[in-house]
Every structure is written in C-alpha cells, then in structure tokens.
Amino acid sequence: MRINCMNCGAPLNDSAHCPRCGFDVVVQKKVYLLSNLYYNQGLEKAEIRDLSGAIDMLQRSLKFNKLNIQARNLLGLVYFETGEAVSALSEWVISKNIMPEGNIASEYIDRLQNNANKLDDINLTIKKYNEALMCCRNGSSDVAAIALKKILTQNPKLIKAHHLLALIYIHRKEYEKARKILKKAARIDKTNATTLRFLKEVDEQTGTRTNLEGRWNFRRGKDRQEESQPASVADVIIPPTFRESSVFSTILNLGFGIIVGALVVWFLFMPGRAQRINREANERVTEYSNTMASQSAELSRLEEQIDDSKETVDSAQEQIEEARNQVSGYENLIKAWQAYQDGSYTEAANAMADINSDQLSAEARTIYDDIFANIQTTLFNSYKEAGIEAFDQTDYAGAVEQLVKAMEINDSDYETLNYLAHAYRESGDTQHAVETFQRIIELEPDTEHASSAQSYIDAMNSQAVVVDPQEGTTDPQTTDQNADGQAAEQEVQTPGETENNADISAEEDETADAVLPQEE
C-alpha cells in the first residue's frame, strides 16, 4: 500500500523523511504498519468465524489509520455477517466517500440497494427486534419469543435476536432450548462475549458442558481414537528403526519446544485475557448506556411537564392582564365622566387617553364617544380663546402654545390658523409661520384669505433673502423696510384696521372675515 506524506501529500520512499518537504515520517510509517498489522489479524479472525475478535482488530486498525479502506470494507462485511446491516452500510458509505473510484464498497452498497426486498426485510427485522425488546421490558416475554422466532426466520444472522431469545428461555428455565439457540449464534460468531456468557450460565444450571465442535470434528476425533487402538495379533508388527541422536540435536529440539510452548502461551492465553477485559468493558458500557437512557427518558418527561406548566401559567397571565386592562379602562372612563361633569376637561381628556376603546362594551363605548365628542369641542374653543387672548396681550409664545393645542383638535379652522401664523411671525419663527400660511392657502385657495396669506409669505421670504451689496450679508433694517413696504402694497387688513374702518362696504365684508392680527 502506498503511503503519502501527511504534511504535503507526496509519496514516501524508504527514507525516514519526506522526499519533498523533509518532514519526519517515522511515526507515520509505524502507525500505518500497526494499522496493517491489526487488519491482517482481523482478516485471520474473520476467516475462522471469530467475528467479535475481527471487529476488535479492525476497529484498532482504523484507530491508527482511518483511511485504511481495506480494513473499513472488511469491518462492514463482518458487521453485515452479524446482522448489523446499518453499521455495515455506515462503514461502506464512509469508505466510498474516502475513495470514490475503484472501491469495492460501491459494489456492496449497490448490491444491497438493488435488492430492495432484502433491505426491507432487514429493516423490518430490526424494527420487530426493537418491539420484542420493549415487550420483554414490559413483561410480555411470550409475545417477544414468538416475534423473535419470526425475526430469526427472516434474518438468521441477527445475533442480538439469538441472544434475546436465549435469555427468554433461560428466564423460563428452558435451558436446552437456550443451548440450541446459543449454539446457532456461536456458529455465526465463535467468540462473542454475550454468547459465551449465556452458555456458561446454561452449563452451570444443567451441569453439562456445551460442545461447540461440529459433527465433522467429532468424527475426526473418533477416527483418531480408532487409530490409536492396539493392533490385533494378525497385524504385522514392524520394529522401529534405530536412529542415534546427537547432543546438539537434543538441545535444538528442546529449545524449539520451549519456543513453541512460549508462543502457544502467548497466542492462546493472552487473547483470552484481552477478550475478558474487553467483555467486562462492554458490560460496563452497556450498563452505563442503559442508565443514561433511563435518565434521559426521565429528563424528557420532566421537561415536557415543565413546558406544559409554563404554557398554563402564560395563558393565565394573559387572561389576568387582559382583565386588568379592561378594569383599568372602565375606571378611567368613570374618572373621565366625573371630570367632564365637574368641568375639568383637561383631566377628562387625560383619563380618556388611557382608555382602550376596543375593550369596552357597547354601552360603555357609547358613553366614551359622547364624552370624547363634547370634550373635543369644548377643549378646542378653550384653547382657541386662550390663544387669541394671549396674542392680544403680545404673549406670542403663550399664544403659540394654546393655538397649537387647538390645531391638534381641529386643523381646518381659519381663525385659529391665522392667529397662529401671525404668532409665529411675531415671535420670529419664520419657518413655522410660512408653513401655517401655506396651510391657509391649501384650505381656502383662490380666496382673499389665501391672497392675504401669500402676501405675508412673500414678505417674509423677501426679508430673508435681501443682501447688502457692499457687505454681502443680510441687512435687518433694509429687510424690515422691504417687508413693511410689500405688506403695504398688498393692502392687507389687520384686526386693528378692521376695527377703525367700521364703514367698509358689503363687498369688503368678505375681506374683513380674513382679518389679521395688528403688527407692532
């Protein structure tokens, strides 16, 4: 197998460093060699049907080199042989993603996917196995045994099903049936830890040791016994040939025997010890997994209860809040009605502002509409009169404050707009004055009111743009004179002029309606 440098990806040679980048690859080569060693051992165990040992060796091989395609493909085959089709497909898919071209895993996947019936049968047996397992946990072992027998008919290589059925028989004390099932499982995987543990339990309960050797091995042992029997008298006895052995050959044979004995001890007893350790570790992992699964289920149940409680509390809070808002609306409506009866229109308006009319009943909504309509008219007249009075007293800031409040209620009243525009103009706020005059023009176009408003707009605009030719800046005195002159040219009548000219004709009455505040 060709090894590429893990640093730059260049092919490696026999040197301890990469020929391209000079990276030290001694450790990488050792890791790859260990991966190949474990793969070879896994292949040997798979050939003698030691599938558990093969899985262990191949997993070790992949720990050292996850790109070992042969080890991953063989691990998938071993999983498939034990009935774990899902694990097998996972390994083959990973292998195909690592090496898409020229990978035999693609053929394995295609064969399994093309045979849809077999794949459906495997999925169905796994589903039925899970159902049988739940039946066992619920105490319905009879139903589980019937389902497991059907599962083994459809998928006879599913070792987990053999184990569960054998465990049911052991629980019923039907040890011979359990022994038969476990022997079938042993033919699939000779060294499976669960199979051997269950067989040991059966042997201890029955007092009979289970023979896992086949008939052929039993027949061969019988033949060996017949060959070891003494020959009859009629047989010809040939005396052995005498051969003299030297001291060197004796020492050599003795040393060879010691080496063979050491190798036998190493290869026979050490794997057993490793398997025992792995078996104990698997038992602990299984125990921890079951504990974690039960705790996770309990945690999920408690979380669901908490979520249900939160939803109930949130719904109750929403109902309480809605009831509070409704009660607050009725309380504010009562306050507004009392304030309206006492003549405190401002207080009534403030109370009305905090009412959500959508939450009121039909009768309460009628009262709300009546109070609102009356307060609106009353407040408008109050703000308007207060603004005009402040304007007459040259309190332009107070006039603006009161007239703006009146405009918020009714922005189409000409008299309010007229006084507000002149209050802005007198207070020096040209921008708002122009906007207010423009509003009069929009409301009453082609009228004397509009012409008067336009004249003031033109006067204020000319006042803002007059420039001293000598200095290049605005001359306030010049602009004031220009504004006064232009206003005189327009002959706009102010409130003072309207009072002095009491003898105006009927044709001038319409202009008198558009009187403006007297300039100072």
C-alpha positions, 0 to 999 in steps of 0.5 A: 500500500502506498503511503503519502506524506501527511504534511504535503501529500507526496509519496514516501520512499524508504527514507525516514523523511519526506522526499519533498518537504523533509518532514519526519515520517517515522511515526507515520510509517509505524502507525500505518504498519500497526494499522496493517498489522491489526487488519491482517489479524482481523482478516485471520479472525474473520476467516475462522468465524471469530467475528467479535475478535475481527471487529476488535482488530479492525476497529484498532486498525482504523484507530491508527489509520482511518483511511485504511479502506481495506480494513473499513470494507472488511469491518462492514462485511463482518458487521453485515455477517452479524446482522448489523446491516446499518453499521455495515452500510455506515462503514461502506458509505464512509469508505466510498466517500474516502475513495470514490473510484475503484472501491469495492464498497460501491459494489456492496452498497449497490448490491444491497440497494438493488435488492430492495426486498432484502433491505426491507426485510432487514429493516423490518427485522430490526424494527420487530427486534426493537418491539420484542425488546420493549415487550420483554421490558414490559413483561410480555416475554411470550409475545417477544419469543414468538416475534423473535422466532419470526425475526430469526426466520427472516434474518438468521444472522441477527445475533442480538435476536439469538441472544434475546431469545436465549435469555427468554428461555433461560428466564423460563428455565428452558435451558436446552432450548437456550443451548440450541439457540446459543449454539446457532449464534456461536456458529455465526460468531465463535467468540462473542462475549454475550454468547459465551456468557449465556452458555456458561450460565446454561452449563452451570444450571444443567451441569453439562458442558456445551460442545461447540465442535461440529459433527465433522470434528467429532468424527475426526476425533473418533477416527483418531481414537480408532487409530490409536487402538492396539493392533490385533495379533494378525497385524504385522508388527514392524520394529522401529528403526534405530536412529542415534541422536546427537547432543546438539540435536537434543538441545535444538529440539528442546529449545524449539519446544520451549519456543513453541510452548512460549508462543502457544502461551502467548497466542492462546492465553493472552487473547483470552485475557484481552477478550475478558477485559474487553467483555467486562468493558462492554458490560460496563458500557452497556450498563452505563448506556442503559442508565443514561437512557433511563435518565434521559427518558426521565429528563424528557418527561420532566421537561415536557411537564415543565413546558406544559406548566409554563404554557398554563401559567402564560395563558393565565397571565394573559387572561389576568392582564387582559382583565386588568386592562379592561378594569383599568379602562372602565375606571378611567372612563368613570374618572373621565365622566366625573371630570367632564361633569365637574368641568375639568376637561383637561383631566377628562381628556387625560383619563380618556387617553388611557382608555382602550376603546376596543375593550369596552362594551357597547354601552360603555363605548357609547358613553366614551364617544359622547364624552370624547365628542363634547370634550373635543369641542369644548377643549378646542374653543378653550384653547382657541380663546386662550390663544387669541387672548394671549396674542392680544396681550403680545404673549406670542409664545403663550399664544403659540402654545394654546393655538397649537393645542387647538390645531391638534383638535381641529386643523381646518379652522381659519381663525385659529390658523391665522392667529397662529401664523401671525404668532409665529411671525411675531415671535420670529419663527419664520419657518413655522409661520410660512408653513401655517400660511401655506396651510391657509392657502391649501384650505381656502385657495383662490380666496382673499384669505389665501391672497392675504396669506401669500402676501405675508409669505412673500414678505417674509421670504423677501426679508430673508433673502435681501443682501447688502451689496457692499457687505454681502450679508443680510441687512435687518433694517433694509429687510424690515423696510422691504417687508413693511413696504410689500405688506403695504402694497398688498393692502392687507387688513389687520384686526386693528384696521378692521376695527377703525374702518367700521364703514367698509362696504358689503363687498369688503365684508368678505375681506374683513372675515380674513382679518389679521392680527395688528403688527407692532 
